Amino acid sequence: MRIAVLLKERCRPKRCSLECIKYCPRVRAGDETIVMGEDNKPVISEELCVGCGICVHKCPYDAIKIIGLAHELETDLVHQFSRNGFRLFRLPVLRKGICVGVLGPNGIGKTTAIKILSGQLKPNLGNYEKKSEWDDILEYFSGTELYEHFRQIANNEVTSVLKPQYVDKLPRIMRGKIRDILKKTDTSDGFDEVVEKLGLTNVLDKEIERGVISGGELQMVSIAAALLKDVDLYFFDEPSSYLDIHQRLKVARIIKELSEKKKVMVVEHDLAVMDFLCDSVHIVYGDEGAYGVITNPRGVRHAINTYLSGYLKEENIRFGERIEFFAHPPRQRQDMNILITFGRLTKSFNGFNLSIEPGVIRQGEIVGVVGPNAIGKTTFVKILAGVIKPTAGEIDYDLKISYKPQYITPWEYDISVREFFETKVQQLFTSAFLKAEIFEPMNLKHILDKQINNLSGGELQRVAIALSLAQEADIYMIDEPSAYLDSQQRMIVSRTIRRVVEKTGKSAMVVDHDVYFIDMVSDALIVFDGEPGKHGRAQGPFSLHEGMNRFLKDVDITFRRDEETHRPRVNKPGSYMDRKQREIGEYYYTM
């Protein structure tokens, strides 16, 4: 089975010489294998295409994909957006009493699958030219687990709610106080209970307005709005973005409790949270913008290990690069030269007090920063970066600092990504090192001609990280780089940061809430504790083991390494390993 896909946002026929038509051997032989469509963009005939791949290689904008798929998938096509458009094969299955997870890269149909299952989008079964009819859909799914699901949707017998992926867009479409918005959505009479469980009491009188409410608060409000609906089906699309580890586990426990009574499906990129939350997981593989295939469900441990391996044994399909975790010995920090020494520092404002214990950052090391939200982590990074001054104490060093902020504001720029980089870091296009270590691994080529203010959250994040790492600096300070990145992209970014630091001999400080990401990228940790919104304390840097042990003890969870992949795994509360590690005071990794 061969599919031809045209990525229309990349295709620019007015800027090229129509190489796809000019060099196609079937066109030159007289066939109409590729013709110009009504929208002045090429249309590829999959029936006439021989799969030579010449158009793929000749297209100057990499807008064409010719992909060979297994013939078995021909009968599994659930939805196709247009001719030469994206295709989704198979669907995940909701099951009452268990939390079902969906795991895969961005851009391969996870959100589309959720919209179909929630009834927001009718599957067209590949017939994109006419409106779908429920009779055809029910006939297609007859004899499968999904038949009853779609029958109930067709007859309006079930209700559903979808927690959206990009919560930072909510202030554009919603106005008013959080209390009023949540009360309007409450159909379960559970307002007080949900607000208390999610810890939203202190933000109820805030306005949903950009600059007033943080990303973490927006995420919590969005989750609360979903939980307050009394419906049959609950879909949560990336519920952990912008939340700290405390909040992620709190939300995971609430969603898991909900799944015991209702049908719940979760799309999540934080593998530690997915491991803790889900019972059964569907892996999604494919090609971004071209197609997505949803596999049969697996147990959560087996699914995550399979995803990290990048290989489906039963289908003999290599769908991604293998991601490895290493139980490596800690680096000896004492052998590294000191880059920054800071004494005791304090910062006070708006009723919040931050105290910073003395510490040193060494050349060539990556320091992870962990702790709850609203505890002062971003303030600490800004103090070290020289963006703000401490109330007491001094920062006495003259260093070049490259700072990536937590929240990125694309609407400040009405230019393309290419123009943005040419203005800010021209060397990203001219330096062989930067092209090999940053530009190519982070897959920036295909978004160069997009407008900055039209980028998705993940694309914008990759641009901001690349901008930070491409600058001349003694230390890179990167705040929440994993937000909106899928699991594969997070691992690529962690390796990119590590390679840049190792090859340049510079240092980096990374603030993040994804434990997998912090585990892969960090040599040492600065740990924050205190009371969010009131006072915070920064201690360290500690060795990675000591820092994580302190942090996880405060979070009140234990981690072990998976025997097969060496990845971090959250121990189930009260399990044998959980009790054993607590007894010996080892909250972080025993084999």
N, C-alpha and C positions, 0 to 999 in steps of 0.2 A: 504494500500500500504506500503510495507516494502522495504527499501533500505539498502544495506550493503556497507560500505565505508572503504577502506584501505588507511590510510595516509602513503604513501610510504616513505616519508622522515623520519618518526618515526620508521617504521618497520625495525628491525635488526635481521633477522632470524639466522645469524651466532652467535649472542650473547645470544639467548634464546633457550628454549627446545621445540619450536614449540607448546606452550601450547594451541594455538587456535585450532590446529588439535587434539592434544592429549586429550583434555577434551570435545570436541564437542560431544554431545550425538548422533547426527545423524551419525557422522563418526564412532563412536563406534558400532553403529547398522549396519554398512556396507555400508552406503551411501557415495557418494563423495561430501559432502556438502562443505568441505574445502580441496583444494588440492594445491600442490606447482606448481606455474606457470613457464613459460619459463625464467623469470627473477629471479627465485629462491625466489619469495615472494608469500605468500598465495593468492589464488583466491577463493572467497566465492560465492557460488551459491545462488542467492536470491530466486530462485524457490524452493530449498530444505530447506533453512533456516527456522526454526520455531520461531526465535526471542527470544530464551531463554536467551540470553545475557551472557552466560557463557564465550564465547571467549572474549567478551568486558572486563569482570572483570579479566580474567586470563592473558590477554596480559600484560607483564611487562612494555611495552612502550606506552600503551594507543593508539595503532595504529589502532584499529578497532572501528567502530561506526555502530551499528545496529539501524536504526531509523524508526519509524512508522509515515507515513504521510497520510494526507487525500486522499481518493481514487479519489477525484475530480482533484487532481494534475497530475494524470496519463496522461491526455490528454494535459497538459500544459507544458510538458518537451520540452525545447527549445534547450538545449545543454548539452552533457555529454562528459567528457574528455577521459574516458577509462572505462573498466569494473572495478567496485568497485571504480570509480573515482567521482570527483565533478560533481554535476548536477545543472543546472540553470533552474528555472521554471518561465515562463512569461518574458515579456520585458516591459520597460517603453516606453511611446509614446511621440514623439516630436510634438509640436504644434507651428505653426507660430503665432507670436504676443505675446506670453507669454514665460517667462523663466521657464523651467521645472527643478525641483531639484530631486536628488536621494539621499536618506538618509538611512544609515545603517552601521553596524559594518564593520571592515576590514575583508577580507578573505571570503566573501559570494557572490561574483559575480558582484559587481557594475562595476568594470573595464572591466570584461568580457562582460557585457551587452552593455557597450559603444563601445567596439571593434566590436561587432556584428552589432550594429546600424550604425557604421561608415563605415562598409564594410571591415574592416580589418580581420574579422573572420566570416566564413560561419557557420551558425547554423546547427548542424547535426541532430537535432530533436530526440536525444537519440541514433541514429544509429552511434556509434563511430567506427565501423569496416570498413565503406566504405566512400568514398568521397561524400560530399553533392552535390546534383544537384539542380539548381535553380527551375526546374519544381516542384520538391517535396516541396521545401520551399514555393513557391508561392501557391501551392495547400493547404498547411497547414494553411497559413495565409489568405486564401481567405475569404472574408466576414468580415474581421476585419480592424481596422484603419491602421494596419501595412502592409496590402497587397500592397498598392500603394507605400509605402516607399521601400519595398524590390523589387518591380517591377522596380523602378527607379534605384536602386543599381545594379540589375541584368543587366540592359540595359545601365549602365554607364551614366545615365542621371543626376546624382547628384554628387557633390563633397563635401568633408568634411575635417575637420582638428581636430586633437585631441591634446589638451595641456596635456602633460604627468603628472603623479602623482609625480614621484621622480625627481625633477629638479636638485638635487645635483649630479645626475649621468651624467648630460650634459657635464661637462668638460672632461669626459672620451671619448666622441664620437664627440665632436665639438672642433675646434681650430680656432683661429683668433680673430680679433677685433669685438666687438659687432656691430659697424656700418656696417661692411662688411657682417656679418651674417644676420642681419635684412634686409639689402637691397637685398640680394639674395632671401630671402623668400617673399619679397613684390610683390604681384600680384594685389594689389588694388590701387596702386599709393597713398597710405595714409601714407607714411613713416613719413613725418614731423608732421602730425596731431597726429598720434599714439604716437610718441616719446614725443611730448609736453604734451599730455593728461596724459601719464604715468610718466612724470617727468624723462625721461631717458637721457636728454641732456648731463648731466655731466658725464655719464658713457660710452658714445658711443666709446671713444678711449681706453677703457679698454679691455684687452685680456680675453677671457673665459678660465680661468686657475684657478685651485684650489689654494686657498690662496690669489688670486688677486681679485676675485669677490665674494661678500657675498651671502648667501642663498637668502636674500630678493631681491638682484639685479638679481640673476639667475631666480627667480620666475617672476619678472617683464619682463625680456627679453623673457622668455618662453611665457608669456601672449601676449606680443607685437608681437612675431612671429606668433601666432595664429590669432591675430586680423588683421595682414597685409595680410592674405590670403583672396582672394575673392572667397569664396565657399558658398555652400548652407546650410551646417550643421556645427555647431560649438559645440565641446564638451570640457568642461573644467573640468579636474580631479584635485580636491583639489587646487583651485587657491589662497587660502589665506595663505598657509603654509609659514612661515618666514616673512610675511608682518605685519607691525604694523596696528593699527586700522584705522589710516588715510588712509593708502594705501589700506586696505581691502575695505573701503567704496568707495574710488576712483575707484577701479577695479569693485566693484559691480555696481556702477552707469554706467560705460562704458559698462559692459556686459548686464545690463538691457536695456540700450539704443539700443544695438545691437539686442536684442531679439524682439524688436518692428518691425524689418525689416527682420530678418532671424530666422531660427529655432535654438534654443540654449538649451543645456542641461548641467547642472552643478552638479558634485558630490562634496559635501562639508560637513565638520564636525563641522565648527564653526556655531552654531545654530543661533547666532545673525545675522551673515552675510546672512545665508540662509533665515531667516525671512525677512530681508531687501530686498534681491535680487529676490527671487523666488515668483511666483504666484501659481504654482501647484507643488506638491511634491509626488513622489512615495517612499513609505517605503520599504526597503528590510530587510527581516528577514531570519533566518536559523541557520546553525551550521558551524562554521569556518572550511573550508577545506572539508566539506561534501556536503552541498546544500545551495541554496539561492532561496527565493521566492519573487518576486516583486509584490507588491499589486497595486490595482487600484489607480489612482491619487486622492489626497485630496487637499483642500485649505491649504496654507502654515501653518496657525495657527493651524488648526485641525490636520495636519500631525505631526507637532512638538510635540503638546500636546499628541497625541496618542503614538508617539515614546517614550516620557518620561514616559508614563504610563506603557509601556511594554506589552500592551494588546490590541488585535484587537477585538472589541466587535462583529462586524458583522460576523466574522469567528470563534469567541470563541477560540482564540489562545493566550496563554501567551508566548511571545517570548523574554522577557527580564525582568530584575529587574526594579522595579519602581524607578525613579530618582525624588527626591523631592527638592524643593527650599523653604527655610523658610524666612519669613520676620521677622527675629529675632532682638531683640533690640541689639544695639552695646555693646560690652564689655567695661567695664570701665578700660581704660588703666592705670589710676592713681593708681589703686589698685594692680598693678603688679610690681614686683621688676625690677629694671633697670639692663640689661645685658651689653649693650654697650652704651657709650656716645661718640659722635664724634663732634668735633668743625668744624669751617669753613675749608674746604679743597678745593684745586684746583689741576688740572692736565692739563698740556699743552703738546701737541706733534702733529707733522705733520699738523700744521695749525689749529688744533682743541683745544678749551679751554673748560674745564669742571669746573664749580663751584658747590660746595656742601654746602648747608646751614646746620647749626648745628642741631643735632637731637639725639634722644635716641631710642634704641630698647630694649624692655622689655622681661623678661623671660616668656616663655609659649605663646607668640603671633606669628602670621604669618603676615609678612609685605609684601604686594604686591607692585611691582614696575611697573609703567606704563608710557608710553611715546612713541614718534615716534622712528623709527630705526635711527641709526647713531647719537644719541643724547647724548650718554655716559652712558647708563644703565649698559652695560656689564663692562665698565671701572670702574664704581662706585662699582659694586659687587666685582670686582677683587681687588680694593683698600681695601675694608672692609675685604676681604678674605686674604689679605696680599700677593697676587700674584704679584701686582705691587705697587710701592710707589708713594704717592702724590707728586706733585711739591712743594706745600706749605701746611703747616699743618702737624699734626702727628696723627697716629693711635696708641693709648697707651692702649693696653689691651693684656692679654695673655689668649687666648681662643683656644679651638680646633674647627676648622672649616672644614666642609665637603662641597666641591664645585663641582657642576655638571655644566660643561661648556655648552655654547650654541651649539657649533658645535662639534660633536663626530667623531673621526677618527678611524674607525674599522680596517683599513688596518695596523695599528700599531701592531695588535695582530693576530697571526696565531695559535690560540688555541681555544678549545671549550668554551662555556659559563660556563660549570661546572668547567673547569680548571681555567678560569678567576676568578670566584667567590672564588674558593679554595685558589687562590693566594692572592686575595685582601681582601675578607671578609668571611673567613671560618665560622664565627659565624652565617651567614645566614642559614647554614644547621644545626647548633647545638642549636641555641637559639629558644625556644618555642615561645617567644614573636615575634621575627623577622619572623619566619615561618608563624605565624598566621596573623600578621599585614602587612607584605610586600610580602613574597614569594608567598603565596597562592592567595591573592586578585589580584596580578599583573600577575597571570597565567604564572609563569616562568618555571614550571615543564617541559613543552613540548618543550622548546627550549634549555635545558641544554646541549644536545649533538650536537647542531648545532655549526658550526665554527663562531666565532665572525664576521669575514669578509664576511660571507654569510648571515648575518641577514638582514631582511627588515628594513626600516626606523623606523617603529613602534616598532618592536622587540628590536632594538638597543636602542631606547629611554627608553623602560621599563627596560632594563638591566642597563643603566646609572643611572636612578632614583633610582632603588633598591640598586645599589652600593653606592650612596650618602647617602640614608636614613639608610643603615645598618651599617655605620661607627660610631664609638664613636665620638660624637661632642657636642659642646655647642650650635652651630647654623648651620643650613643647608642652604646653598645658592644654589638655583636651578634656572638655567637660561633656559627659554623657554621649560618647560617640556611637553607642549601640542603638539609640532610639530610632525606630522605624526601619532598621536593617533586619533582613531575614537571617536565619541561623548561619547559612553559608557566608553571607556578606560579613557578619560579625567576626567569623573566624579569619576571613581574608583581611579585614581591617586590623585585627589583633596581630596577625603575622606581618602586615605592612608596617605597623608602628614599631614592632620589634626589629625588623630588618633595617629600617631607617636608623634607629638608635644604635644598633650594633655596628653598622657599616660606617656611620659618621662619628661615633664616639660621643654623641650628644646624650642628653638626658630627657626624660619625659615624665609628666605627671598626668595620670588618667583617672577621672572621676566617673564611676559607673555603678549600676545596680545589678548587672548580669554577672552572677558568680562564675559561670563558665568563662566569660570574657576576661574578668579580673584574674582568674586562675591562669589563663593562657598568657596574658600580657605582662603580669607584674613580677618584679624581683623583690619588692618590699611593699609594706602597706602603712598608710596613715589611717588611724581608726578614730572615728568621731562617736561621742556619746553625749548624753544630756537630755534635755526636754525640748522636742521640736517647737519652734516658734518662740521660745523663751530664753534658753541658754544652751550653748554647745561647747564641747571641749575637744580639741584635736591633740592626739598623742601619736608619737612615732617620728620617723618611720621605724617599724619593726620588721623582722624577717617575715617572709610570706607566711610561714607556718604559725609563728607567734601572733601575727596580726590577724589572720583568719580565725585562729582559736579564740582570741578576745572578741572579735566581731560576732562570730556565730554563737558564742555563749550569751552575748547580749540579745541576739535575735531569738535565742532559745530553740535552736535546731542543731542537729548533728549531720555531718557529711561523711560519706565514705567514697572510695574510688570503686568504680565498676571493675570487676575482675577481668572482663574481656577487653574493654576499650580504655580503661584508666580514667574515664571521665568522672566528674563529681556527681554524686547522687545523694539526694536528701533521704535520710533514714525516716521511715514511717514512725510517727510519734508512738512511743511505748514498745517498739519492736525490740528484738534481742540486741541488734547492733546499736540501736539508740540508747538502750539502758546501759550496755557495756561501755560505750564511749563516754557517757556521762559519769559513770563510776570512776573511770581513770582520768577524767578531766580532759579528754581528747575530743574536741568538738569537730576537728578538721582532719579527716583522712586517717583511717587505719585500714590496712589491706585485709 
